[in-house]
């Protein structure tokens, strides 16, 4: 269940109280239906807390992972199953060996280096004339480039780039000028 309407988009908080009502309907129906909640999940710990508090069987993570490839890194999950399980609650991990319950905070340099890699992969896989132009990649810049001194100025420069080589040059100049290690 996505806990916002299409009209609301992400302009309002997800209404997790609806999960309780849906859960009651499922119980009344007598059907064995897994209930997965979605909306405003900031971390795996947050997902677990929401599942326990609202009684859903699982949590789908959307924007929380956008621009944060570190979301699922860290603590080892069940080697056998690739998820942690508490009663019926499951969080599927992207790999069978890695899952974290705490936010992993990468350094500014790490985030920028991953952005370079992301743009390189985009160029190799999607930025061909028959597919998508590089401008599509630019929507990801703010997810990587925010919350630090000079982020706004760097984003402005990145928005002027046309390919991954230009992104790499712009970011490497920023890293050098700001003595990021």
C-alpha positions in Angstrom: 0.0 0.0 0.0 1.4 3.4 -1.0 0.4 5.7 1.8 -0.2 8.8 -0.3 -2.5 9.4 -3.2 -1.3 10.1 -6.7 -2.5 13.7 -6.3 -0.6 14.2 -3.0 2.7 13.0 -4.5 5.4 13.6 -1.9 3.9 17.0 -0.8 2.4 15.5 2.4 3.7 12.9 4.8 2.7 9.3 4.2 -0.3 8.3 6.2 0.9 5.1 8.0 -2.3 5.0 10.1 -4.1 3.6 7.0 -2.1 0.4 7.4 -3.9 -0.4 10.6 -7.3 0.0 8.8 -6.2 -2.1 5.9 -4.8 -4.8 8.3 -8.2 -5.0 9.9 -9.9 -5.4 6.5 -7.5 -8.2 5.6 -8.1 -10.0 9.0 -11.9 -9.7 8.5 -11.6 -11.2 5.0 -9.9 -14.4 6.4 -7.4 -14.2 3.5 -3.7 -14.8 3.9 -2.4 -11.5 2.3 0.9 -9.9 3.0 0.6 -6.2 3.7 3.5 -4.1 2.5 3.7 -0.4 3.4 5.4 2.3 1.4 6.2 6.0 2.1 8.7 8.1 3.9 11.1 5.3 4.9 14.4 6.9 5.9 16.4 3.9 6.9 16.1 0.1 7.5 15.7 0.9 11.2 12.8 3.2 10.3 11.4 0.4 8.1 11.5 -2.1 11.0 10.0 0.5 13.4 7.1 1.2 11.0 6.4 -2.4 10.4 6.2 -3.1 14.1 4.2 0.0 15.0 1.6 -0.3 12.3 1.4 -4.1 11.9 2.4 -4.5 8.3 4.3 -7.6 7.1 7.0 -5.6 5.2 8.1 -2.2 4.0 8.9 -1.1 0.5 11.7 1.5 0.3 11.5 4.2 -2.5 13.0 7.7 -2.3 14.9 6.8 0.8 17.4 5.0 -1.4 17.5 7.7 -4.1 21.0 9.0 -4.3 22.1 6.8 -1.4 23.6 3.6 -2.6 24.8 3.1 1.0 21.3 2.5 2.2 21.7 -1.3 2.5 25.3 -1.5 3.4 26.7 -2.5 6.7 25.6 -5.2 9.1 25.6 -8.8 7.8 22.2 -10.3 7.1 21.1 -13.9 7.3 23.6 -15.7 5.0 21.0 -18.3 4.3 18.1 -16.1 3.4 19.4 -12.6 2.6 16.9 -10.9 4.9 16.3 -10.3 8.5 13.1 -11.8 9.9 11.2 -10.9 13.0 8.0 -12.8 13.1 6.5 -12.2 9.6 8.4 -8.9 9.0 10.9 -9.1 6.2 13.3 -6.6 4.7 14.8 -8.0 1.5 18.4 -7.1 1.1 19.9 -6.2 -2.3 22.5 -8.9 -1.8 22.4 -12.0 0.3 25.1 -10.8 2.7 24.7 -7.1 3.4 22.0 -5.2 5.3 22.3 -2.3 7.7 19.9 -0.9 10.4 21.9 2.3 10.9 22.4 5.1 8.4 25.8 4.9 6.9 27.1 8.4 6.3 29.7 8.5 3.5 32.1 11.3 3.3 31.6 14.1 0.8 34.4 12.8 -1.3 32.8 9.3 -1.3 29.5 10.6 -2.4 31.1 12.6 -5.2 33.2 9.7 -6.4 30.0 7.5 -6.6 28.3 10.3 -8.6 31.2 10.1 -11.1 30.7 6.4 -11.3 27.0 6.7 -11.7 27.4 9.2 -14.6 30.0 6.9 -16.2 27.6 3.9 -16.0 24.8 6.1 -17.4 27.0 7.2 -20.3 27.9 3.6 -21.1 24.4 2.1 -20.8 21.8 4.8 -21.5 23.2 8.0 -23.0 23.3 6.7 -26.5 21.4 8.6 -29.2 18.7 5.9 -29.5 18.1 5.9 -25.7 18.2 8.9 -23.3 20.2 12.1 -23.4 22.5 13.0 -20.5 20.0 15.6 -19.2 18.1 12.7 -17.7 21.1 11.9 -15.5 21.0 15.4 -14.0 18.0 14.8 -11.9 20.2 12.7 -9.6 22.8 15.4 -8.9 20.9 17.0 -6.0 20.7 13.6 -4.2 24.5 13.4 -4.2 25.4 17.1 -4.0 23.7 18.6 -0.9 24.3 19.3 2.7 27.9 20.6 2.5 29.6 23.9 1.9 29.8 24.7 -1.8 27.1 22.1 -2.8 24.8 24.6 -4.5 27.6 26.1 -6.5 28.9 22.6 -7.5 25.4 21.6 -8.6 25.1 24.7 -10.8 28.4 23.8 -12.5 27.3 20.1 -12.8 24.0 21.2 -14.5 26.1 22.7 -17.3 27.9 19.4 -18.0 27.0 17.2 -21.0 28.7 13.9 -20.2 30.5 11.9 -17.5 33.9 13.2 -18.5 32.8 16.7 -17.8 31.2 15.7 -14.5 34.4 13.9 -13.5 36.5 17.0 -14.3 34.2 19.3 -12.4 34.0 17.1 -9.4 37.8 16.4 -9.3 38.4 20.2 -9.4 36.0 20.7 -6.5 37.6 17.9 -4.5 41.1 19.4 -5.1 40.1 23.0 -4.4 38.3 22.0 -1.2 41.1 19.6 -0.1 38.7 16.7 0.4 40.3 13.4 1.4 
